[in-house]
Amino acid sequence: MEKITSVRGFNDILPQETGIWQYLEQKAREIFMDFGFREIRVPILEKTDLFKRSIGDSTDIVEKEMYSFLDRGDECLTLRPEATASVVRAYIEHALYTAEPIAKLFTIGPMFRRERPQKGRYRQFHQINVEFLGLDDPRIDAEIILMLIRFLQCMELNDLKLEINSLGCHECRPQFREELTVFLRNREKGLCDDCRRRLHTNPLRVFDCKTENCKAIIDHAPRLSGYTCSACKQHFENLKQCLKNFAITYEINDKMVRGLDYYTRTTFEVVTESLGAQNAIAGGGRYDGLVKALGGPDIPGIGFAVGMERLISMMPSDSRYFIFPDLFIAALGDTAQKEAFTLCNRLRMKGVRTEMDYSGKSLKSQMKRADKLKSRYTLILGDKEIAEKRAELRNMLNGTQFSLDLSALEDNIINTIKER
């Protein structure tokens, strides 16, 4: 019978890999909570209209990449391609703004997009998302970026670069869009098929194109920075000053528009040279009109997302991410096996990570097993040791060995492991 394999782009995370995932999630929770953020958990399945209204009908995500289907009630549903829309939907639905004027939220989980799988980019992928709702102060923009940089530094990443830009607001962007459209129409024949279509739906998306011809045309296109209003210019200047106060270096990338329609004013990405063309490891920006667009009050917001697969692919691989047993019990003989089984589970109940061999193999085989598991200690317990009311405890790191009295074996093991 033919074996069934996983769907292309949907990957298993195996036991030897989960340690680094747990470490990443733990550090994210610690750092974000230090900054006053709280975790929210939202469904992976939402109404399709949520993403059409938030992300934008003309984006590649909505047009090409979403996993959407009709359920049995003929309602169109979508596996979430990103988390911000879901968090904002929950924020509005549960009226979180009535309890607190400011909401500082984060969520961790899988997203789904049907695009070509590549290094660090899969059809089911995982993101850490942070959202700050309630203030349009540029100091908040800087604070969010500072927290992101702090988190990435804790992951010991090198070769990172912060890029920032201002997309202006709904007041000043229409004039730029008009000028950009005129520029692109005069060069329409040189654009790729996607960009010719974008020209008539959302010309700003052309800045996202990676084809060489389109990139060459965009190099000479007008820049949004020349059209932003005085309020947006001042917002961006204040952001830059705050970043300098934190000694955060940055580059202005005036071609960065991000891939979602809801962004306004501040946008940013953290990029690396080690991931090739798809070089962004984290990114985000301000979305001051999104809450209102989804049926809520006119409340500003800003946030970012970190791709976990990309981040993990760049992190150093070492043993700190793995959890090893505190103790392995090598039991020899029927009586010793019975005692070891009881002892093993009693120690587990007291917080000692304990493993044992159930097959009654030789001491040599069991010691090899303990070494393979990288157990800190091995307790050697045979029928002979039970008769003599003692057990041998070996330190697997330095090879020292000493006897423990069976009368208080649990306490002796716990005290020894804690002391050493």
ABEGO torsion letter per residue (X at the ends): XBBBBBBBGBBBBBAAAAAAAAAAAAAAAAAAAAAGBBBBBBBABBBAAAAAAAAEAABAAAAAABBBBBBAAGBBBBBBABAAAAAAAAAAAAGAAAABABBBBBBBEBBBBBBBBBBGBBABBBBBBBBBBGBABAAAAAAAAAAAAAAAAAAGBBGBBBBBBBAEBAAAAAAAAAAAAAAAAAAAAABBAAAAAAAAABAAAAAABABAAAAAAAAABBBAAAABBAAAAAAAAAAAAAAAAAGBBBBBBAABAEABAABBEBBBBBBBAAAEABABABBBEBBAAAAAAAGBBBBBBBBBBBBAAAAAAABBBBAAABBBBABBBBBBEAAAAAAAAAAAAAAAAAGBBBBBBAAGBBAAAAAAAAAAAGBABBBBBBAAAAAAGBBBBBBAAAGBBBBBBAAAAAAAAAAAAAAX
